[in-house]
Amino acid sequence: MSISKTRRQFGALCLLGGVGAATSLAGISISMLPAGSAMAQVGPLPARDTDPALVAEGLFAAGIATRLAAIAWFHARGTTEGVPALIRALRFNRSGASNDAILAALRHLTGAQGQDWFQWVLWQQAHPEIKAFRGHDRFLSAYFARIDPAFRIFIQEAMRHEIRLEEIVWGGVLKDGIPALVNPAFIGPENGSYIRPDDLVFGVEVNGDARAYPLRILDWHEMFNDVVGGVPLALAYCTLCGSGILFETQVSGRQAPFEFASSGFLYRSNKLMYDQATHSLWNQFTGRPVAGPLTGSGIELKVRPVAITSWREWRAAHPSTRLLSLETGHRRNYASGAAYGAYFASPDLMFPALTRDLRLDPKDYVFALRGSGVERAWPLELFSGGRVINDAAGFINIVLVGNAATRTVRAYRRDALDFTAGRDARHLRALGQDWRVTEAALVASDGRQLDRLPGHIAYWFAWAGYLGEQGELGGTPRRR
């Protein structure tokens, strides 16, 4: 079974069965049944001055009478501070009296007319002025612990955070339910009988050390921690937002490199990864800690260049490359498209993410340039058939070399030169001279070099949601 199908079915079983459902799917066991000792204090008819965090626990009680009493309490209170908890409860009450009561309360308290959990989460994202009741962090810790007790290490009372805790969403898997690869095993290219020539890989080369990480394997793990060319790196791959971002994990002032893994949480359909040292939650797209001990530390991981390309193209350019082995230590169906094939083929998002900028469709691919001082993105479709694009990002003149068919784009400085396509995909021309396209730089026949700039592919909704307000969209986009 694919990860995307597991996430959908697991959530659907919980929702259709109500909060009283105990479900086991694909080795994941969960029960929303226990009412908890706090609920015994609340009782079926909470007094008006009851702690809202205790009443909110009643939204997830086994007995429908207790759930309805908690919903009615927030409804009668007449303020929006209970809205975030009601929206969470709606996810586990898709039908019946509880669903009707939650919808009635939300509509009464907000004046909005959402129909389901997905719509109400989008409404909440669009209304940052909605603040949860005091003690919401304590409630949230208890709520997530009902799903997986290990989640308590991430969400705690009085924790530091720079994102809205109201918007942290359970991603349908437990902590480390999508296991990261740590210093994985590799094989020589001649032993790669499992991989097809047109399979896509994340290609990384540092100091002459070339590695290929097939997407068909990373779809199941979404994270690797490795040392390439002597540099500690992590590829944080959010399948939901189509972005694999390569970060340096050695940070100034810290003795050891960070090691990252998947928390099981999402923020606007983007994975929240965590570091093993402090269990802080990090935004996968920005490389910054956003909740937990490291919040406000000023740490921002350095982005490194990474290329998505076909195994055929990568091996031809790097004959001595090493290829990620199927022996990962985990039993998974590593066939092409097995993990997220249906999601990648669909125009729909699996989890809510507000997209205000409609110049492109939410799941259109873009190439995102990073680290140039200006956030800029180009629609991948501009590179259909293989293209060389001379452009600029802020004060930096750049050239982009890409092919939409293999989701490949590389960016380089170009100074005052204008480049055109060369004799093949690995060569460019400028002022009558040949330039080789390498992973580190453009290299002229006379030895001059123009450095490569970091960047990566992503879905439009992710780039527009995290970087779009301060960024620019290159090319002439069109919305189908």
C-alpha positions as CSV (number, residue, x, y, z in Angstrom):
1,M,0.0,0.0,0.0
2,S,1.3,3.5,-0.9
3,I,2.0,6.1,1.8
4,S,-0.5,8.5,0.2
5,K,-3.2,5.8,0.3
6,T,-2.3,4.9,3.9
7,R,-2.5,8.5,5.0
8,R,-5.9,9.0,3.3
9,Q,-7.4,5.7,4.5
10,F,-6.1,5.9,8.0
11,G,-7.6,9.4,8.4
12,A,-10.8,8.3,6.7
13,L,-11.3,5.3,9.0
14,C,-10.8,7.5,12.0
15,L,-13.2,10.1,10.6
16,L,-15.9,7.8,9.4
17,G,-15.8,5.8,12.6
18,G,-15.9,8.9,14.7
19,V,-13.6,9.6,17.6
20,G,-14.7,6.4,19.3
21,A,-13.1,4.3,16.5
22,A,-10.1,2.2,17.3
23,T,-8.2,1.5,14.2
24,S,-5.2,-0.5,13.1
25,L,-3.8,0.0,9.6
26,A,-0.5,-0.9,8.1
27,G,1.1,-1.6,11.5
28,I,-0.2,1.7,13.0
29,S,-2.4,1.4,16.0
30,I,-4.4,4.3,17.5
31,S,-7.4,4.8,19.7
32,M,-9.2,8.0,20.4
33,L,-11.4,6.3,23.0
34,P,-9.9,7.2,26.4
35,A,-11.7,10.1,27.9
36,G,-8.8,10.9,30.3
37,S,-8.8,11.8,33.9
38,A,-9.3,15.5,33.0
39,M,-12.7,14.8,31.5
40,A,-13.9,13.4,34.8
41,Q,-13.4,16.8,36.2
42,V,-15.2,18.6,33.4
43,G,-18.3,16.4,33.6
44,P,-21.2,16.4,31.1
45,L,-22.2,20.0,31.6
46,P,-19.1,22.2,32.1
47,A,-19.6,25.3,34.2
48,R,-18.9,28.6,32.3
49,D,-15.7,29.3,34.2
50,T,-14.2,25.8,33.5
51,D,-10.7,25.8,32.0
52,P,-11.2,25.8,28.2
53,A,-8.4,23.4,27.8
54,L,-10.2,20.8,29.9
55,V,-13.5,21.4,28.0
56,A,-11.6,21.0,24.7
57,E,-10.6,17.5,25.7
58,G,-14.3,16.7,25.9
59,L,-14.5,17.2,22.2
60,F,-12.6,13.9,21.8
61,A,-14.4,11.9,24.5
62,A,-15.8,8.5,23.9
63,G,-19.4,9.4,24.8
64,I,-21.3,11.5,22.4
65,A,-23.1,13.3,25.3
66,T,-19.8,14.6,26.6
67,R,-18.7,15.7,23.1
68,L,-22.0,17.5,22.5
69,A,-21.8,19.2,25.9
70,A,-18.2,20.4,25.1
71,I,-19.4,21.7,21.7
72,A,-22.4,23.5,23.3
73,W,-20.1,25.1,25.8
74,F,-17.9,26.7,23.2
75,H,-20.9,27.6,21.1
76,A,-22.6,29.4,24.1
77,R,-19.3,31.1,25.1
78,G,-19.7,33.3,22.0
79,T,-15.9,33.9,21.4
80,T,-13.6,32.6,18.7
81,E,-11.0,31.3,21.1
82,G,-12.5,27.8,20.8
83,V,-12.6,27.7,17.0
84,P,-9.1,26.0,16.6
85,A,-10.1,23.2,18.9
86,L,-13.5,22.8,17.2
87,I,-11.8,22.6,13.8
88,R,-9.5,19.8,15.1
89,A,-12.6,18.0,16.4
90,L,-14.3,18.3,13.1
91,R,-11.6,16.1,11.5
92,F,-12.7,13.2,13.7
93,N,-16.4,13.8,13.4
94,R,-17.4,13.7,9.7
95,S,-21.0,12.7,10.2
96,G,-23.7,12.5,12.8
97,A,-24.8,14.7,15.6
98,S,-21.3,15.8,16.6
99,N,-20.5,16.9,13.1
100,D,-23.7,18.9,12.8
101,A,-23.1,20.5,16.2
102,I,-19.5,21.5,15.4
103,L,-20.5,23.0,12.1
104,A,-23.3,24.9,13.7
105,A,-20.9,26.2,16.4
106,L,-18.2,27.2,13.9
107,R,-20.7,29.1,11.7
108,H,-22.2,30.8,14.7
109,L,-18.8,31.9,16.1
110,T,-17.2,33.0,12.8
111,G,-20.0,33.9,10.4
112,A,-18.2,31.6,7.8
113,Q,-20.0,28.8,6.0
114,G,-17.4,26.0,5.7
115,Q,-18.6,22.5,4.9
116,D,-15.9,20.2,6.1
117,W,-12.5,20.0,7.9
118,F,-10.5,20.8,4.8
119,Q,-12.4,24.0,4.2
120,W,-12.3,25.1,7.8
121,V,-8.5,24.6,8.0
122,L,-8.1,26.8,4.9
123,W,-10.4,29.4,6.6
124,Q,-8.2,29.3,9.7
125,Q,-5.0,29.8,7.6
126,A,-6.7,32.9,6.1
127,H,-7.5,34.4,9.5
128,P,-4.3,34.7,11.6
129,E,-6.3,37.0,13.9
130,I,-8.1,34.0,15.4
131,K,-6.2,33.1,18.6
132,A,-6.8,30.0,20.7
133,F,-7.8,30.1,24.4
134,R,-5.1,30.3,27.1
135,G,-3.8,26.8,27.8
136,H,-4.2,25.8,24.1
137,D,-0.6,24.5,24.1
138,R,-1.4,22.2,27.0
139,F,-4.5,21.0,25.3
140,L,-2.6,20.4,22.1
141,S,0.1,18.4,23.8
142,A,-2.6,16.1,25.2
143,Y,-4.5,15.9,21.9
144,F,-1.4,14.8,19.9
145,A,-0.4,12.4,22.7
146,R,-3.7,10.6,22.1
147,I,-2.5,9.9,18.6
148,D,1.1,9.0,19.6
149,P,2.5,9.4,23.1
150,A,5.9,10.2,21.4
151,F,4.4,13.5,20.1
152,R,4.7,15.0,23.6
153,I,8.4,15.6,23.0
154,F,7.5,18.1,20.3
155,I,4.4,19.9,21.7
156,Q,4.7,21.1,25.3
157,E,3.2,23.8,27.4
158,A,4.8,27.2,27.2
159,M,7.0,26.1,24.3
160,R,8.6,28.7,22.0
161,H,7.3,28.9,18.5
162,E,7.2,31.3,15.5
163,I,4.4,29.5,13.6
164,R,0.8,29.3,14.8
165,L,0.4,26.2,16.9
166,E,-3.3,26.2,15.7
167,E,-2.1,25.3,12.2
168,I,0.1,22.3,13.1
169,V,-1.7,19.4,11.6
170,W,-1.2,15.6,12.1
171,G,0.1,14.1,8.8
172,G,-1.5,10.7,9.3
173,V,1.7,8.9,10.4
174,L,3.4,8.5,13.8
175,K,6.7,10.0,14.9
176,D,9.3,8.6,12.6
177,G,6.6,6.7,10.7
178,I,8.4,7.8,7.6
179,P,11.9,6.7,8.6
180,A,14.9,8.9,7.6
181,L,17.9,7.2,6.1
182,V,21.2,7.8,8.0
183,N,24.5,7.2,6.3
184,P,22.8,4.8,3.9
185,A,24.6,2.1,1.8
186,F,25.5,2.6,-1.8
187,I,26.4,0.4,-4.8
188,G,28.4,1.0,-8.0
189,P,26.4,2.0,-11.1
190,E,27.2,-1.3,-12.7
191,N,25.2,-3.1,-9.9
192,G,22.1,-0.9,-10.3
193,S,20.0,-3.5,-12.0
194,Y,16.9,-2.4,-10.0
195,I,16.8,1.1,-11.5
196,R,15.4,2.0,-14.9
197,P,17.1,4.5,-17.2
198,D,14.2,7.0,-17.0
199,D,13.8,6.8,-13.2
200,L,14.4,10.1,-11.6
201,V,17.2,10.6,-9.0
202,F,18.3,13.4,-6.7
203,G,21.9,14.0,-8.0
204,V,24.4,15.4,-5.6
205,E,28.1,16.0,-6.2
206,V,30.4,17.6,-3.6
207,N,34.2,17.7,-4.0
208,G,34.1,15.1,-6.8
209,D,32.0,12.7,-4.7
210,A,28.9,12.0,-6.9
211,R,25.8,10.3,-5.4
212,A,22.4,9.3,-6.9
213,Y,19.4,9.0,-4.6
214,P,16.4,7.6,-6.6
215,L,13.1,9.3,-5.9
216,R,11.4,5.9,-5.8
217,I,13.3,5.2,-2.6
218,L,13.3,8.7,-1.1
219,D,9.5,8.8,-1.6
220,W,9.3,6.3,1.3
221,H,11.8,8.0,3.6
222,E,11.7,11.8,2.7
223,M,15.0,12.4,4.4
224,F,18.6,11.3,4.2
225,N,21.5,12.3,6.5
226,D,24.8,11.6,4.8
227,V,28.3,12.9,4.3
228,V,29.2,13.6,0.7
229,G,32.6,14.8,-0.3
230,G,33.4,15.3,3.4
231,V,30.4,17.6,3.9
232,P,27.6,16.6,6.3
233,L,24.3,17.0,4.4
234,A,20.6,16.3,4.7
235,L,18.1,16.1,1.9
236,A,14.7,17.2,3.3
237,Y,12.2,15.9,0.9
238,C,8.6,16.9,1.3
239,T,6.6,14.7,-1.1
240,L,3.4,16.7,-0.4
241,C,5.0,19.9,-1.7
242,G,7.2,18.3,-4.3
243,S,10.4,19.7,-2.9
244,G,13.7,18.0,-2.1
245,I,16.0,20.6,-0.5
246,L,19.7,19.9,0.2
247,F,21.0,21.5,3.4
248,E,24.4,21.6,5.1
249,T,23.9,20.3,8.6
250,Q,27.0,21.5,10.2
251,V,26.2,24.9,11.8
252,S,28.6,27.4,13.2
253,G,28.8,27.2,17.0
254,R,27.7,23.6,17.3
255,Q,30.1,20.7,17.7
256,A,28.2,18.1,15.8
257,P,26.1,18.2,12.6
258,F,22.4,18.1,13.0
259,E,20.6,14.9,12.2
260,F,17.1,15.3,10.9
261,A,14.0,13.1,10.8
262,S,10.2,13.4,10.1
263,S,8.0,14.4,13.0
264,G,4.7,13.3,11.6
265,F,3.4,16.9,11.7
266,L,2.6,19.2,8.8
267,Y,2.3,23.0,8.5
268,R,0.3,24.1,5.5
269,S,0.9,20.8,3.8
270,N,4.6,21.0,4.3
271,K,6.5,18.6,6.6
272,L,7.8,19.7,9.9
273,M,11.1,17.9,10.3
274,Y,12.9,17.7,13.7
275,D,16.5,17.5,14.8
276,Q,17.5,14.6,17.1
277,A,19.6,16.8,19.4
278,T,16.8,19.2,20.7
279,H,13.6,17.8,19.1
280,S,12.9,21.3,17.8
281,L,10.5,21.3,14.8
282,W,11.9,22.9,11.6
283,N,10.3,24.2,8.5
284,Q,11.4,22.0,5.7
285,F,11.1,24.8,3.1
286,T,13.1,27.5,4.9
287,G,15.5,25.4,6.9
288,R,14.7,27.2,10.1
289,P,13.6,25.9,13.6
290,V,10.0,27.2,14.1
291,A,8.8,25.4,17.3
292,G,10.7,24.1,20.3
293,P,14.1,24.9,22.0
294,L,15.9,26.3,19.0
295,T,13.1,28.8,18.0
296,G,14.6,32.3,17.8
297,S,18.2,31.0,17.7
298,G,18.8,32.6,14.4
299,I,19.9,29.3,12.8
300,E,19.1,28.9,9.2
301,L,20.6,26.0,7.3
302,K,22.6,26.7,4.2
303,V,21.0,25.4,1.0
304,R,23.2,23.4,-1.4
305,P,22.6,22.7,-5.1
306,V,20.8,19.5,-6.0
307,A,19.5,18.3,-9.3
308,I,16.6,16.1,-10.2
309,T,17.4,14.2,-13.4
310,S,17.0,10.8,-15.0
311,W,19.3,8.0,-14.0
312,R,20.4,7.8,-17.6
313,E,21.5,11.4,-17.7
314,W,23.1,11.3,-14.3
315,R,25.2,8.2,-15.0
316,A,26.3,9.5,-18.4
317,A,27.6,12.7,-16.8
318,H,29.0,10.9,-13.7
319,P,30.3,7.4,-14.7
320,S,31.8,6.8,-11.3
321,T,28.7,7.9,-9.3
322,R,27.5,5.8,-6.5
323,L,23.9,4.7,-6.4
324,L,21.7,4.4,-3.3
325,S,21.2,0.7,-2.4
326,L,17.9,-1.0,-2.0
327,E,19.3,-2.4,1.3
328,T,18.0,0.5,3.4
329,G,17.2,-1.5,6.5
330,H,13.5,-1.1,5.9
331,R,11.0,-3.3,4.1
332,R,9.2,-1.2,1.4
333,N,7.9,-1.5,-2.1
334,Y,10.5,0.6,-3.9
335,A,8.9,0.2,-7.3
336,S,8.5,3.4,-9.3
337,G,5.5,5.3,-8.2
338,A,4.6,2.9,-5.4
339,A,4.6,5.4,-2.6
340,Y,3.0,8.6,-4.0
341,G,2.1,7.8,-7.6
342,A,-1.6,8.7,-7.2
343,Y,-0.8,11.9,-5.4
344,F,1.8,13.1,-7.9
345,A,-0.7,12.4,-10.8
346,S,-3.5,14.3,-9.2
347,P,-4.1,18.1,-9.3
348,D,-5.4,18.0,-5.7
349,L,-3.7,18.5,-2.4
350,M,-3.9,15.9,0.3
351,F,-3.8,18.4,3.1
352,P,-5.1,22.0,3.3
353,A,-2.7,24.8,2.2
354,L,-3.9,28.2,1.3
355,T,-2.8,29.4,-2.1
356,R,-3.5,33.1,-2.7
357,D,-1.4,33.6,-5.8
358,L,-3.3,31.9,-8.6
359,R,-0.9,32.7,-11.5
360,L,-0.1,29.0,-11.5
361,D,-2.0,25.9,-10.5
362,P,-1.1,24.7,-6.9
363,K,0.8,21.7,-8.1
364,D,2.5,23.2,-11.0
365,Y,6.3,22.7,-10.7
366,V,8.6,25.6,-10.3
367,F,12.4,25.9,-10.0
368,A,13.2,27.9,-6.8
369,L,16.5,29.8,-6.7
370,R,17.8,30.0,-3.2
371,G,20.6,31.9,-1.5
372,S,21.0,34.7,-4.1
373,G,19.6,37.4,-1.8
374,V,16.3,37.4,-3.8
375,E,13.8,34.6,-3.8
376,R,12.8,33.9,-7.4
377,A,11.1,31.0,-9.1
378,W,10.5,30.0,-12.7
379,P,7.7,27.7,-14.0
380,L,9.2,24.3,-15.0
381,E,7.2,24.4,-18.2
382,L,9.5,27.1,-19.4
383,F,12.1,24.4,-19.8
384,S,10.0,22.1,-22.0
385,G,12.2,20.5,-24.7
386,G,15.4,21.7,-23.0
387,R,16.0,25.4,-22.6
388,V,18.8,27.9,-21.7
389,I,17.4,31.0,-20.1
390,N,19.5,34.2,-19.3
391,D,17.9,36.1,-16.5
392,A,18.7,37.9,-13.3
393,A,17.9,37.6,-9.6
394,G,18.3,41.0,-7.9
395,F,21.8,42.2,-8.9
396,I,23.0,38.8,-9.9
397,N,23.0,37.8,-13.6
398,I,22.2,34.1,-13.9
399,V,21.7,31.5,-16.5
400,L,19.3,28.6,-16.1
401,V,19.8,25.3,-17.9
402,G,16.9,22.8,-17.8
403,N,14.7,20.2,-19.2
404,A,11.1,19.9,-18.0
405,A,10.9,16.2,-19.1
406,T,13.3,15.1,-16.4
407,R,12.4,17.9,-13.9
408,T,15.9,19.2,-14.3
409,V,17.1,22.8,-13.7
410,R,20.5,24.1,-12.8
411,A,21.3,27.8,-12.1
412,Y,24.7,29.5,-12.5
413,R,26.2,33.0,-12.4
414,R,26.7,34.4,-15.8
415,D,28.2,37.8,-15.1
416,A,27.8,39.8,-18.3
417,L,27.7,36.8,-20.6
418,D,24.7,35.6,-22.6
419,F,24.6,31.9,-23.1
420,T,23.1,29.7,-25.8
421,A,22.7,25.9,-26.1
422,G,25.8,24.0,-26.9
423,R,26.4,20.9,-28.9
424,D,24.6,18.8,-26.3
425,A,22.9,19.1,-22.9
426,R,26.2,19.2,-21.1
427,H,27.6,22.2,-23.0
428,L,26.8,25.9,-23.5
429,R,28.2,28.6,-25.7
430,A,29.0,32.2,-25.0
431,L,31.1,34.6,-27.1
432,G,32.1,31.8,-29.4
433,Q,33.5,29.7,-26.6
434,D,32.4,26.3,-25.2
435,W,31.4,26.0,-21.5
436,R,31.0,22.6,-19.7
437,V,27.9,22.3,-17.5
438,T,29.1,20.6,-14.2
439,E,27.6,20.3,-10.8
440,A,29.8,22.9,-9.3
441,A,30.2,25.5,-12.0
442,L,30.2,26.4,-15.7
443,V,33.7,25.7,-16.9
444,A,35.1,27.5,-20.0
445,S,37.6,25.9,-22.4
446,D,40.1,28.5,-21.1
447,G,39.6,27.4,-17.5
448,R,37.3,30.2,-16.4
449,Q,34.5,29.2,-14.0
450,L,31.1,30.6,-13.1
451,D,29.7,29.1,-9.9
452,R,26.5,27.2,-9.6
453,L,23.8,28.6,-7.3
454,P,21.6,26.6,-5.0
455,G,18.0,25.8,-6.0
456,H,15.4,23.1,-6.1
457,I,12.1,22.0,-7.7
458,A,8.9,22.6,-5.7
459,Y,5.1,22.8,-6.2
460,W,3.9,26.3,-6.8
461,F,1.6,26.3,-3.7
462,A,4.6,25.6,-1.4
463,W,6.9,28.2,-2.9
464,A,4.1,30.8,-3.1
465,G,3.0,30.1,0.4
466,Y,6.5,30.3,2.1
467,L,8.5,32.6,-0.1
468,G,6.1,34.2,-2.6
469,E,5.3,37.3,-0.7
470,Q,9.0,38.4,-0.8
471,G,9.8,36.6,-4.1
472,E,9.4,37.1,-7.8
473,L,8.1,34.7,-10.5
474,G,10.2,34.6,-13.6
475,G,9.1,33.9,-17.2
476,T,5.5,34.3,-18.5
477,P,3.4,32.1,-16.3
478,R,0.0,30.9,-17.5
479,R,-2.8,29.2,-15.5
480,R,-4.6,26.4,-17.2
